[in-house]
Amino acid sequence: MDSLFTDPSEQKRLTPLAERMRPRSLDEVVGQPELVKTLKGLQQQAALPSIILWGPPGCGKTTIARLLAAEKYEFLPFSAVVVGVKEIREQVEHALRRRRLENRGTLLFLDEIHRFNKAQQDVLLPHVEAGTLVLVGATTENPSFEVNSALLSRARVLTLRGLEPDELRELLLRALTDAERGLSRDAADIDDGVLDGISQFAAGDARFALNSLEICDNLSRRGEDDEQCSEPLRINMAILEEAVAGRALHYDKGGEEHYNIISALHKAVRGSDPDAALYWTARMLESGEDPKYVVRRMVRMASEDIGLADPWALVHAIAAKDAVEFLGMPECNNAVAQLAIYLASAPKSNGVYKSYAAAREVVNLHGALPVPLHIRNAPTKLMQELDYGKGYKYAQEYKGGFVPDNYWPERLADEPPQLLKLKGRGMEKGILERLKHWWGERFGAERGAYEDEQ
């Protein structure tokens, strides 16, 4: 007959290391020192306010929610991915009875609260406001975008950061040597660099770091019960490489990290740092981002930040776009990398970007002004009889392919605005020289020509 009680050693074996090593008090929380100070202050209040915990995976959001509940509150953990309105309403009823009969509050922990739609979030509002529930929501997404403003106004947002490598190393060493909850191993059982390697590769995620250490421990024990096995039970770098093989980089293609990284790439290109541009490009491609999206953003950069300082930038960008569509991943990665390096290394000018903005302003100010008759198209006899195209001067028949004429709506013809905002950088310098000459031919010396904005 099976025992009704689980052997403690067996229970320990069946419980993941990351779960066993959860902090038992706020004092055991590694990192987040300012946040811990704030949380201790909140715990001392008569009533805990509702809270939104915002931070990356594995930074301690669930653990903190458990610790906040402590002895004063019934802790009800749910995931917004699977729980529905019906279950929430049932828990509200339980919370009301618990408060009436036991004088005990209820802390509803809602993981991934950003997965709740507006209607689901609205169900929580009256109960949070009345204090029936203390809501602690956890999210990896910016709550400004993902949580209803009404619910957000009734909760305090606390931001958590990913753990630093030295903080993760402290956690790992504690888990390695802890005899009660950890792996009960000596620090000498692990090669130099393994803990540092896990700490770096975990990218701030304590759960991943502890899971990786546990996998390393399990792999190092292969053959432990084999009498013929003479290999020491040691965790080395080869075991670490096997343990973390296939680890996907943290990157949410639909979330804030997606926009953070593309922003970093754009700013690295604009700032003429090809090494950083290459790094952010690799971060996206290696994380599974669609290379078409990456190169599409680079086409924009070619005009917005380089433009006529190097017109070839746009040509290279379109060529890279064609290569991506023709080859796909992973073969297209070098074409995307080549474009990132080219754009970051090219001379920079936002002249085209600012020039179009100036043109758009004039269009919006004056509306749909009529096209002057002499530059209208005249494909029919009636149009010709109405003087469409009459008096038009064909520039190609004049010396230098230039003829001074008016190409503006009549209302703007006397004082046409200068919309070009070129900087005179790279190939823009030659463009400005030609424009200055043509400007003089068109308007004479009494009006200022295009100026170099460098």
C-alpha positions in Angstrom: 0.0 0.0 0.0 1.4 3.4 -1.0 2.2 5.8 1.8 -0.2 8.6 2.4 2.7 10.9 3.1 5.3 12.0 0.5 8.9 11.4 1.4 10.5 14.9 1.9 13.5 13.9 -0.3 11.1 12.7 -3.0 9.0 15.9 -2.7 12.1 18.0 -3.0 13.1 16.0 -6.1 9.7 16.6 -7.8 9.7 20.3 -7.0 11.6 22.5 -9.5 14.7 24.2 -8.0 13.3 27.7 -8.9 10.2 27.0 -6.9 12.1 25.6 -3.9 14.4 28.6 -3.8 11.6 31.2 -3.8 12.4 33.9 -1.1 10.6 33.3 2.1 10.7 37.0 3.1 11.3 40.3 1.4 14.8 40.3 3.1 15.7 37.3 0.9 14.8 39.0 -2.4 17.9 39.6 -4.4 18.2 42.9 -6.2 15.5 45.5 -6.3 16.7 47.2 -3.1 14.6 50.3 -3.5 11.5 48.3 -4.4 11.9 46.0 -1.4 12.1 49.1 0.8 8.8 50.4 -0.8 7.2 47.0 -0.4 8.1 46.8 3.3 6.4 50.1 3.8 3.3 48.9 2.0 3.1 45.8 4.2 3.0 48.0 7.3 -0.1 49.9 6.1 -3.5 48.9 7.6 -4.7 48.0 4.1 -2.5 46.9 1.2 -3.3 49.0 -2.0 -3.8 47.3 -5.3 -0.6 47.0 -7.3 0.6 46.4 -10.8 4.0 44.8 -11.0 5.7 45.6 -14.3 8.9 43.8 -15.2 10.7 41.3 -17.4 10.3 37.5 -17.0 12.0 36.0 -14.0 12.5 39.2 -12.0 10.3 38.1 -9.0 6.8 39.4 -9.7 5.0 36.2 -8.5 7.3 35.8 -5.5 6.6 39.4 -4.4 2.9 38.9 -4.7 3.1 35.8 -2.4 5.2 37.7 0.1 2.8 40.7 0.1 -0.1 38.3 1.0 1.9 36.7 3.9 -0.3 36.1 6.9 -2.9 38.9 6.4 -4.4 37.9 3.1 -5.7 34.8 1.4 -3.5 34.4 -1.7 -5.4 33.5 -4.9 -3.1 33.1 -7.9 -4.6 33.1 -11.4 -3.3 33.5 -14.9 -5.2 35.9 -17.2 -4.6 33.5 -20.0 -7.0 30.9 -18.6 -9.2 32.6 -16.0 -12.5 34.2 -17.1 -15.1 36.6 -15.8 -17.1 33.7 -14.2 -14.2 32.6 -12.1 -13.4 36.1 -11.0 -17.0 36.7 -9.9 -17.0 33.4 -7.9 -13.8 34.5 -6.2 -15.4 37.9 -5.3 -18.3 36.0 -3.6 -15.7 33.9 -1.6 -13.8 37.1 -0.7 -17.0 38.7 0.6 -17.8 35.7 2.8 -14.1 35.4 3.9 -14.1 39.0 5.1 -17.5 38.7 6.8 -16.9 35.4 8.6 -13.1 35.3 9.1 -12.2 39.0 9.0 -9.6 38.1 6.5 -8.8 39.9 3.2 -8.2 38.4 -0.2 -5.2 39.1 -2.5 -6.0 38.2 -6.1 -2.8 37.8 -8.0 -3.5 38.0 -11.8 -0.5 37.0 -13.8 -0.2 38.4 -17.3 -2.9 40.9 -16.6 -2.3 42.5 -20.0 -4.0 39.5 -21.5 -7.3 40.6 -20.0 -9.4 42.6 -22.4 -11.2 45.8 -21.5 -14.5 44.1 -20.5 -12.6 41.6 -18.3 -10.6 44.4 -16.6 -13.8 46.4 -16.0 -15.3 43.5 -14.0 -12.5 44.0 -11.4 -13.0 47.7 -11.0 -15.9 47.9 -8.5 -14.4 45.2 -6.3 -11.0 46.8 -6.3 -12.5 50.2 -5.5 -14.6 48.7 -2.6 -11.6 46.9 -1.2 -13.3 43.5 -1.6 -10.1 42.4 -3.4 -6.6 43.6 -3.3 -5.5 43.1 -6.8 -1.8 42.5 -7.6 -1.4 42.3 -11.4 1.8 41.2 -13.1 2.8 42.1 -16.6 5.8 42.1 -18.9 4.2 44.8 -21.0 4.0 48.5 -20.4 0.8 49.0 -18.3 0.3 52.4 -19.8 -0.7 50.6 -23.0 -2.1 47.3 -21.8 -4.1 48.2 -18.6 -7.3 50.2 -18.6 -6.8 53.8 -17.4 -9.6 53.4 -14.9 -8.0 50.3 -13.3 -4.6 51.8 -13.6 -5.7 54.9 -11.6 -6.8 52.6 -8.7 -3.5 50.7 -8.5 0.0 51.6 -7.8 2.5 50.7 -10.5 5.8 49.2 -9.3 8.6 48.6 -11.8 11.0 45.7 -11.5 14.2 45.3 -13.4 15.9 42.2 -14.6 18.6 41.0 -12.2 22.2 41.9 -12.9 24.7 39.1 -13.5 26.4 39.4 -10.1 22.9 39.2 -8.4 22.1 36.1 -10.5 25.4 34.6 -9.5 24.6 35.1 -5.8 21.3 33.3 -6.3 22.9 30.4 -8.2 25.6 29.9 -5.6 23.0 30.0 -2.8 20.9 27.3 -4.7 24.0 25.2 -5.4 25.1 24.9 -1.8 21.8 25.1 0.1 21.3 21.8 1.9 17.7 22.3 2.8 16.1 23.5 -0.5 19.0 23.6 -3.0 21.3 21.1 -4.7 23.4 20.4 -1.6 26.6 20.6 -3.5 30.0 22.1 -2.8 31.0 25.2 -4.7 34.1 23.2 -5.8 31.8 20.8 -7.8 31.4 23.4 -10.5 34.0 24.7 -13.0 35.1 28.3 -13.0 33.0 30.3 -15.4 29.9 28.1 -15.3 28.0 30.3 -12.9 29.1 33.4 -14.7 28.1 31.8 -18.0 24.6 31.1 -16.7 24.3 34.6 -15.2 25.2 36.2 -18.5 23.0 34.0 -20.6 20.0 34.3 -18.4 19.6 38.0 -19.3 18.2 39.0 -16.0 15.8 36.0 -15.7 16.3 34.3 -12.3 13.9 31.5 -13.1 15.8 30.6 -16.3 19.1 30.8 -14.4 17.9 28.4 -11.7 16.3 26.1 -14.2 19.6 26.0 -16.1 21.6 25.2 -13.0 19.2 22.4 -12.2 19.5 21.0 -15.7 23.3 21.2 -15.4 23.1 19.3 -12.1 20.9 16.6 -13.6 23.2 16.2 -16.7 26.3 15.9 -14.4 24.7 13.0 -12.6 24.2 10.8 -15.7 25.6 7.4 -14.9 25.8 8.2 -11.1 24.3 4.8 -10.2 26.4 3.0 -12.8 29.1 1.0 -10.9 31.4 1.3 -14.0 31.1 5.1 -14.1 34.3 6.7 -12.9 33.6 10.3 -14.1 33.3 12.8 -11.2 29.9 14.4 -10.7 31.2 17.8 -11.9 29.4 20.6 -13.7 31.7 21.9 -16.5 31.4 24.2 -19.5 30.5 21.4 -21.8 27.5 20.5 -19.7 26.5 24.2 -19.5 26.5 24.4 -23.3 24.3 21.3 -23.5 21.9 22.7 -20.9 21.3 26.0 -22.6 21.2 24.7 -26.2 18.4 26.3 -28.1 17.7 29.0 -25.5 15.5 31.7 -27.3 16.5 35.3 -26.6 13.9 37.3 -24.7 12.1 39.2 -27.4 8.3 39.7 -27.7 7.6 40.6 -31.4 4.3 42.1 -30.4 5.4 43.9 -27.2 7.4 46.7 -25.9 10.8 44.9 -26.3 10.1 44.8 -30.1 9.8 48.6 -30.2 12.7 49.1 -27.8 15.1 47.1 -30.0 14.0 48.6 -33.4 14.3 52.0 -31.7 17.9 51.1 -30.6 18.8 50.0 -34.1 17.4 53.2 -35.7 19.3 55.4 -33.2 22.5 53.4 -33.7 22.3 53.9 -37.5 21.5 57.6 -37.0 24.4 57.9 -34.6 26.8 56.3 -37.1 27.8 53.4 -34.9 27.9 50.4 -37.3 29.0 48.0 -34.5 25.9 48.8 -32.4 23.7 48.7 -35.5 25.0 45.3 -36.3 24.4 44.1 -32.7 20.7 45.2 -32.6 20.2 43.7 -36.1 21.5 40.4 -34.9 19.4 40.6 -31.7 16.2 40.8 -33.8 17.1 38.3 -36.4 18.4 35.7 -33.9 15.3 36.2 -31.8 13.0 35.2 -34.7 12.0 38.7 -36.0 10.7 38.7 -39.6 13.7 40.0 -41.6 11.2 41.8 -43.9 10.2 44.0 -41.0 13.8 44.8 -40.2 14.7 45.7 -43.7 11.5 47.7 -44.2 12.5 49.9 -41.2 16.0 50.3 -42.8 14.4 51.5 -46.1 12.8 54.3 -44.0 16.1 55.1 -42.3 17.8 55.4 -45.8 15.6 58.3 -46.6 14.9 59.8 -43.2 18.5 59.9 -41.8 20.7 59.8 -44.9 18.6 60.9 -47.9 20.6 62.9 -50.5 23.8 62.9 -48.5 24.2 59.4 -50.0 21.4 58.6 -52.5 22.9 55.1 -52.9 21.7 54.3 -49.4 18.1 53.9 -50.6 19.3 51.8 -53.6 21.2 49.5 -51.2 18.1 49.3 -48.9 15.9 48.2 -51.8 18.5 45.7 -52.9 18.6 44.2 -49.4 14.8 44.0 -49.4 14.9 42.0 -52.7 17.6 39.7 -51.2 15.4 39.1 -48.1 12.4 38.2 -50.2 14.5 36.1 -52.6 16.5 34.2 -50.0 14.6 34.2 -46.7 16.2 33.4 -43.3 18.8 32.4 -42.5 20.5 33.0 -45.9 19.4 36.6 -46.0 21.0 37.6 -42.7 24.3 38.8 -44.3 22.4 41.0 -46.7 20.5 42.6 -43.8 23.8 42.9 -41.9 25.5 44.5 -44.9 22.7 47.1 -45.1 23.0 47.9 -41.4 26.7 48.5 -41.7 26.3 50.6 -44.9 23.6 52.8 -43.4 25.4 53.4 -40.1 28.6 54.3 -42.0 27.0 56.6 -44.5 27.0 60.5 -44.2 23.9 61.6 -42.3 21.3 64.2 -43.2 17.7 64.6 -42.4 17.3 67.1 -45.2 14.8 65.0 -47.2 12.8 64.4 -44.0 12.6 68.0 -43.0 12.0 69.2 -46.6 8.9 67.0 -46.9 7.7 68.2 -43.6 8.0 71.8 -44.8 6.2 70.9 -48.1 3.4 69.2 -46.1 3.0 72.3 -44.0 2.5 74.5 -47.1 0.0 72.1 -48.6 -2.0 72.0 -45.4 -1.9 75.8 -45.1 -3.0 76.7 -48.6 -5.2 73.7 -49.6 -5.7 72.5 -53.2 -4.4 75.5 -55.2 -5.1 75.2 -59.0 -2.3 74.2 -61.3 -1.1 77.1 -63.6 -2.3 76.7 -67.2 1.1 76.7 -68.8 2.2 73.5 -66.9 -1.0 71.6 -67.3 -1.2 68.5 -69.5 -3.0 69.1 -72.8 -3.7 65.8 -74.5 -7.0 66.9 -76.2 -7.9 69.7 -78.7 -10.4 71.2 -76.2 -7.7 71.5 -73.5 -5.4 73.2 -76.0 -8.2 75.6 -76.9 -8.6 76.4 -73.2 -4.8 77.3 -73.1 -3.7 74.2 -71.3 0.1 74.0 -71.8 0.2 77.4 -73.6 3.6 79.1 -73.1 5.3 76.1 -71.6 9.1 76.2 -72.1 10.7 72.8 -72.6 13.8 72.9 -70.4 15.7 70.3 -72.5 15.8 72.7 -75.4 17.6 75.4 -73.4 21.3 75.7 -72.6 22.3 73.5 -69.7 18.8 72.0 -69.7 17.5 74.8 -67.5 15.1 77.6 -68.2 13.8 80.1 -65.6 10.1 79.7 -65.3 7.3 79.4 -62.8 6.2 76.0 -61.6 4.1 77.1 -58.6 0.4 77.8 -58.2 -0.2 81.5 -59.0 -0.9 82.4 -55.4 2.6 81.3 -54.4 4.5 82.4 -57.6 5.7 85.8 -56.4 7.2 84.5 -53.2 7.7 80.8 -53.6 8.7 79.2 -50.3 12.1 77.5 -50.0 11.2 74.0 -48.8 14.5 72.2 -49.2 16.4 71.9 -45.9 19.5 70.2 -47.1 22.6 70.3 -44.9 25.3 70.3 -47.5 26.6 66.9 -46.2 28.0 64.2 -48.5 26.5 64.5 -52.0 24.1 67.2 -50.9 27.0 69.7 -51.3 27.0 69.3 -55.1 23.2 69.5 -55.2 23.2 72.8 -53.3 25.8 74.3 -55.7 23.6 73.5 -58.7 20.5 74.9 -56.9 22.3 78.1 -56.0 23.1 78.7 -59.7 19.6 77.9 -60.9 18.1 80.1 -58.1 20.1 83.0 -59.3 19.0 82.5 -62.9 15.4 82.3 -61.8 15.1 85.1 -59.2 18.3 87.2 -59.6 20.7 88.2 -56.8 18.1 90.1 -54.8 16.7 86.9 -53.2 18.8 84.6 -51.1 19.7 81.3 -52.5 19.7 77.9 -50.8 22.1 77.9 -47.9 24.3 75.2 -46.5 22.9 74.3 -43.1 25.9 72.5 -41.7 
